[in-house]
């Protein structure tokens, strides 16, 4: 599941980043015209893309777990912050969050990630 979630990130983010960089009309309909906020979102997407590629190569479950948790939180918050559930980016965020949530659940139940108590 970890590999599947990382590959999902890569498969989704490559065309999304290209569309953001190219400022394609379809992307403008979903994300609006280029603004500093959209540039910051692109930076976050590129970071997640690079982190996913590195984690696919280096196989660090604890780091992957942290990445997935961060993605789940921001993706689930997106309908609230965008103030719409109908936006295509919000819709895809929800589906990806559900996929990553399943991965996190499997990771916890498989003892892949261990939580030390102090």
N, C-alpha and C positions, 0 to 999 in steps of 0.2 A: 504493500500500500504506500509506503514511503516513496518508492521509485515512481509509482503511478501518480502520486500527487506532485512530485517534482517535475515529471514529464508534462503533466497537465499545465503547470505554471509556464513551462517553456513553450509548449504548443500554443497556448493562448497569448502569451506576452510578446512573442516575436512579431506577429502581425499587428497587434495593438500598438506596440512601440513604433513600428514602421508607419502605421496610419497616423499616429500622433506627430511623428517627425515630418512626414509628408504633408501634414495638415489637410488630409483628404476631406472632400465634401461630406462623405458619409460619417466621418469622425466628428466633423463640425456639428452634424445633426444630433449626435449623441452627447458630445462633450462640450459643445459650444465653440466659439472662435478661440484662437490662441489668446491666453491670458497668463499672467505669472502663476496663477493657481494651477492651470493646466500644465504648465512647465514643471511645477513641483510634483504633480501627479506623475508625469512622465519620468522624472528622476526616481521616484519611488518604484515605478514599474520596472525601470532598468535595473535598479538595485535588487528587486525580487528575482528578476530574470537571471542576473549574474549569480546571486546566492543559490538559486535553484540549480544552475549548471555546476557550480562548485560542489554543492552538496551531493549531486548525482555522481560526481567523480570521487569525492573524498569520503562519502558514506559516513556521515556523523549524525546519528539519529537524534541526539540531544539538540543539536543546532537546527536540524530539520523541524523538530517539535516546536522550538521557539518561533521559527519562521511561520509555521502553520497556525500557531496560536495568534500571532500578530495579524496574519491575513484573515483569519476567522473573525476577529474582533472588528477590524476596519471594514470588512465586507458586510458584516451584519449591521454595522452602524450606517452604511451608505444610504439605505432608504430614508433614514432619519435625517442625515445631513444634506442629502439631495432634495429631500421633501417630496419624493415620488418613488413609487414602486414600479412605474411604467417605463422608466428609462432603460434602454438596452444594457448599459453598463451595470446598472443596479441589478437587473435581472441576472446577468451572468455572474455578478459578484455573489449573489445568493446561492446559485447552483455550485459554484466553486467552493464557497464556504461550507456547504453541506458535504461535499466530497472530502474536503480537508478535515472536517469534523469527524467523519467516519475513520479517516486515517489516524487521527489523534486518539480516538476511542480504541482502535485496534492496537496502537502503540502502547497505550496504558494497560490494556488487558493482556498484552503479550509480554509485559515486563521489559519491553525494549527500552523504555525510559523509566528510570528509577528516581524517586524523590527521597532525598535524605532529609531526615528531621534532625534539627540541632538540639 
